[in-house]
Amino acid sequence: MNPNDVPKKVIDQAIVGNNPALFLIVFTTGTEHHGFAITPEGAKAFYENLGTHITEYETRVRPIDTTGLAPQILSPIQKK
């Protein structure tokens, strides 16, 4: 699979929950919601991989400022 060939959507927000068997991740894009279930092992691997990429990005590009972000705050896309 070539990641460049996969259609892209901008994610406004991610909502995460879990039970003993699975993690549920819901991504919102505008007014659409896309839910995914992932095993605890898969969730941890995703978390570690994303963390590695964030660290590399902040080293190479700039620090990411998350000051003021909260789940109840709508992105500009959601406000439309």
N, C-alpha and C positions, 0 to 999 in steps of 0.2 A: 504494500500500500504506500502510495506517495501522499504525504500529508497536504501537499500543495493542491492535490486534485479533489480534496474533500470540501464540500460547500461550507461556508463560514457564516455564523450568526454572532452578533455582539451580545454577550451576556450582561444583563443589568444587575442581576442579583443571584446568589446561590443560597438555598435553604437546605439545611442538612438535619437529618434525624436518624435514629437507629433503633433497632431492637436487638435481641441476642444473636440473631442470625444474619442480619443485613444492615447496611447503611443505605439510606435513601437520600439522594441528592436531587433537588429540583432546581433547575436553572430557569430563570425568567428572561425573556427577550421581548421587550415591549409588553404586549398583553398575552403572549403565548407562554405556556409552562411546559417544560420537558423534564420528566422524571426518569431517574436511573437508579436501579438497585445494584449494589456492589457488595461483595463479601468483605468481612473485616480485613482479611489479608490484602485484598485488592485495594481497599480504601487506604490502608497504611502505605502500600507501594505507591499509590497515586500521590498521597500526601508528601512522601519523601521525594518523589520525582519532581513534583511542583516546587517544593522547597529548594531543591537544587537549582532549578531554573530561575527562581526568584532571586536567589543569592547571586547567580551568575549575571543576571540582568542588572541588579543593583551595583555590582562591581564594574560592569562594562558601560552602563548607560547613566543611571542616576538612582538615588534612593527613592523608594516609593513611599509617599506620605499618605497614611490612612487616617490622619487626624480628622475627626468629625464624621466619619462614616458610621452608620448604624443601620440595621436591617429595616427600620421603619422609614428611612429616607429614600424617596423615589429618585431614580436617575432621571436625567433630562429626557431620555427615550420613553420612560414609563409615564412621565407627566403629560405627554402629547395626547 
